[in-house]
Amino acid sequence: MEWLEYQAVAAFYKGRKARRSHVPLMQHIDEGLSVLEALGASERAKRAYCLHPLLQADEDLAASYEKGVEKLTDDPAVLTLALEYRNIANATLSPRLIATADEIPLSPLEEVNDMLRADKVQNWKDFVRHHKGNHSRSVELERYFKLWHSRLGLSQPRVAQLVELAGAQRAK
């Protein structure tokens, strides 16, 4: 892929794999991009989705800032979307106890909500495949994902359809 943002995340991940599942971390990006495509998301949302791993955790944000965020994207709107994604996603991480889906904040920017949809669908796919039933927090994580899906307006049949699309991306 030619996008500067995609190249930046590929360099950031450098062939690394997830600690528990051993899935290549770039698979998360590629599958999320296929979900964003299915959602009809904007190119800016897709490019910002590529950047989210470089900005979401505090230490990654600091490192990206130190290296120069201008090397990550040539579009300030893409950077804005990625930072708003960080804001919303970090407000409701899985350890936080959530009573109802209404407690999950959404962005006023629909492109960010599309990015969240892609992330939560892709993470759900990996959870079901690698962690459901054998992770120490399996019950809590399943509830967490379902609350997010509900908040994002994703029915379980739609989630299943998008998971299938994400899995098809992996087969390519």
Contacts in CASP RR format, 6 or more apart in sequence:
PFRMAT RR
TARGET T0000
AUTHOR 0000-0000-0000
METHOD contacts of the structure
MODEL  1
MEWLEYQAVAAFYKGRKARRSHVPLMQHIDEGLSVLEALGASERAKRAYC
LHPLLQADEDLAASYEKGVEKLTDDPAVLTLALEYRNIANATLSPRLIAT
ADEIPLSPLEEVNDMLRADKVQNWKDFVRHHKGNHSRSVELERYFKLWHS
RLGLSQPRVAQLVELAGAQRAK
1 7 0 8 1.000
3 46 0 8 1.000
3 47 0 8 1.000
3 50 0 8 1.000
4 47 0 8 1.000
4 72 0 8 1.000
4 73 0 8 1.000
4 74 0 8 1.000
5 47 0 8 1.000
5 48 0 8 1.000
5 50 0 8 1.000
5 51 0 8 1.000
5 72 0 8 1.000
5 73 0 8 1.000
5 78 0 8 1.000
6 29 0 8 1.000
6 47 0 8 1.000
6 50 0 8 1.000
8 50 0 8 1.000
8 51 0 8 1.000
8 54 0 8 1.000
8 71 0 8 1.000
8 72 0 8 1.000
8 73 0 8 1.000
9 26 0 8 1.000
9 29 0 8 1.000
9 50 0 8 1.000
9 51 0 8 1.000
9 53 0 8 1.000
9 54 0 8 1.000
10 26 0 8 1.000
12 53 0 8 1.000
12 54 0 8 1.000
13 24 0 8 1.000
13 25 0 8 1.000
13 26 0 8 1.000
13 29 0 8 1.000
13 53 0 8 1.000
15 24 0 8 1.000
15 25 0 8 1.000
15 26 0 8 1.000
16 24 0 8 1.000
16 25 0 8 1.000
17 23 0 8 1.000
17 24 0 8 1.000
17 25 0 8 1.000
18 24 0 8 1.000
18 25 0 8 1.000
18 28 0 8 1.000
18 126 0 8 1.000
20 130 0 8 1.000
20 131 0 8 1.000
20 135 0 8 1.000
21 126 0 8 1.000
21 129 0 8 1.000
21 130 0 8 1.000
21 131 0 8 1.000
23 126 0 8 1.000
23 130 0 8 1.000
25 53 0 8 1.000
27 170 0 8 1.000
28 53 0 8 1.000
28 122 0 8 1.000
28 123 0 8 1.000
28 126 0 8 1.000
29 49 0 8 1.000
29 50 0 8 1.000
29 53 0 8 1.000
30 169 0 8 1.000
30 170 0 8 1.000
31 122 0 8 1.000
31 125 0 8 1.000
31 166 0 8 1.000
31 167 0 8 1.000
31 169 0 8 1.000
31 170 0 8 1.000
32 49 0 8 1.000
32 118 0 8 1.000
32 119 0 8 1.000
32 121 0 8 1.000
32 122 0 8 1.000
32 166 0 8 1.000
32 169 0 8 1.000
33 46 0 8 1.000
33 49 0 8 1.000
33 50 0 8 1.000
33 118 0 8 1.000
33 169 0 8 1.000
34 165 0 8 1.000
34 166 0 8 1.000
34 167 0 8 1.000
34 168 0 8 1.000
34 169 0 8 1.000
35 117 0 8 1.000
35 118 0 8 1.000
35 121 0 8 1.000
35 122 0 8 1.000
35 162 0 8 1.000
35 165 0 8 1.000
35 166 0 8 1.000
36 45 0 8 1.000
36 46 0 8 1.000
36 49 0 8 1.000
36 114 0 8 1.000
36 115 0 8 1.000
36 118 0 8 1.000
37 46 0 8 1.000
38 161 0 8 1.000
38 162 0 8 1.000
38 165 0 8 1.000
39 114 0 8 1.000
39 117 0 8 1.000
39 118 0 8 1.000
39 162 0 8 1.000
40 114 0 8 1.000
41 111 0 8 1.000
41 114 0 8 1.000
41 115 0 8 1.000
41 118 0 8 1.000
42 111 0 8 1.000
42 114 0 8 1.000
44 75 0 8 1.000
44 77 0 8 1.000
44 78 0 8 1.000
44 81 0 8 1.000
44 111 0 8 1.000
45 81 0 8 1.000
45 111 0 8 1.000
45 112 0 8 1.000
45 114 0 8 1.000
45 115 0 8 1.000
47 73 0 8 1.000
47 75 0 8 1.000
47 78 0 8 1.000
48 78 0 8 1.000
48 79 0 8 1.000
48 81 0 8 1.000
48 82 0 8 1.000
48 85 0 8 1.000
48 111 0 8 1.000
48 112 0 8 1.000
48 115 0 8 1.000
49 82 0 8 1.000
49 85 0 8 1.000
49 115 0 8 1.000
49 118 0 8 1.000
49 119 0 8 1.000
51 72 0 8 1.000
51 73 0 8 1.000
51 78 0 8 1.000
51 79 0 8 1.000
51 82 0 8 1.000
52 82 0 8 1.000
52 85 0 8 1.000
52 86 0 8 1.000
52 89 0 8 1.000
52 115 0 8 1.000
52 119 0 8 1.000
53 60 0 8 1.000
54 60 0 8 1.000
54 61 0 8 1.000
54 63 0 8 1.000
54 64 0 8 1.000
54 72 0 8 1.000
54 82 0 8 1.000
55 61 0 8 1.000
55 64 0 8 1.000
55 82 0 8 1.000
55 83 0 8 1.000
55 85 0 8 1.000
55 86 0 8 1.000
56 85 0 8 1.000
56 86 0 8 1.000
56 89 0 8 1.000
56 90 0 8 1.000
61 86 0 8 1.000
64 72 0 8 1.000
69 79 0 8 1.000
72 79 0 8 1.000
73 79 0 8 1.000
73 82 0 8 1.000
81 109 0 8 1.000
81 111 0 8 1.000
81 112 0 8 1.000
81 115 0 8 1.000
84 107 0 8 1.000
84 109 0 8 1.000
84 112 0 8 1.000
85 107 0 8 1.000
85 112 0 8 1.000
85 115 0 8 1.000
85 116 0 8 1.000
87 107 0 8 1.000
88 105 0 8 1.000
88 106 0 8 1.000
88 107 0 8 1.000
88 112 0 8 1.000
88 116 0 8 1.000
89 116 0 8 1.000
89 119 0 8 1.000
91 104 0 8 1.000
91 105 0 8 1.000
92 98 0 8 1.000
92 103 0 8 1.000
92 104 0 8 1.000
92 105 0 8 1.000
92 148 0 8 1.000
94 137 0 8 1.000
94 140 0 8 1.000
94 141 0 8 1.000
94 144 0 8 1.000
98 104 0 8 1.000
98 144 0 8 1.000
98 147 0 8 1.000
100 147 0 8 1.000
101 147 0 8 1.000
101 148 0 8 1.000
101 150 0 8 1.000
101 151 0 8 1.000
102 151 0 8 1.000
104 147 0 8 1.000
104 148 0 8 1.000
104 151 0 8 1.000
106 113 0 8 1.000
106 116 0 8 1.000
106 151 0 8 1.000
106 152 0 8 1.000
107 113 0 8 1.000
107 116 0 8 1.000
113 152 0 8 1.000
116 148 0 8 1.000
116 152 0 8 1.000
117 152 0 8 1.000
117 154 0 8 1.000
117 162 0 8 1.000
120 145 0 8 1.000
120 148 0 8 1.000
120 149 0 8 1.000
120 152 0 8 1.000
120 154 0 8 1.000
121 149 0 8 1.000
121 154 0 8 1.000
121 159 0 8 1.000
121 162 0 8 1.000
121 163 0 8 1.000
121 166 0 8 1.000
122 166 0 8 1.000
123 145 0 8 1.000
124 145 0 8 1.000
124 149 0 8 1.000
124 159 0 8 1.000
124 163 0 8 1.000
125 163 0 8 1.000
125 166 0 8 1.000
125 167 0 8 1.000
127 135 0 8 1.000
127 141 0 8 1.000
127 142 0 8 1.000
127 145 0 8 1.000
128 163 0 8 1.000
131 138 0 8 1.000
131 141 0 8 1.000
132 138 0 8 1.000
132 141 0 8 1.000
132 142 0 8 1.000
135 141 0 8 1.000
146 156 0 8 1.000
149 155 0 8 1.000
149 156 0 8 1.000
149 159 0 8 1.000
154 162 0 8 1.000
END
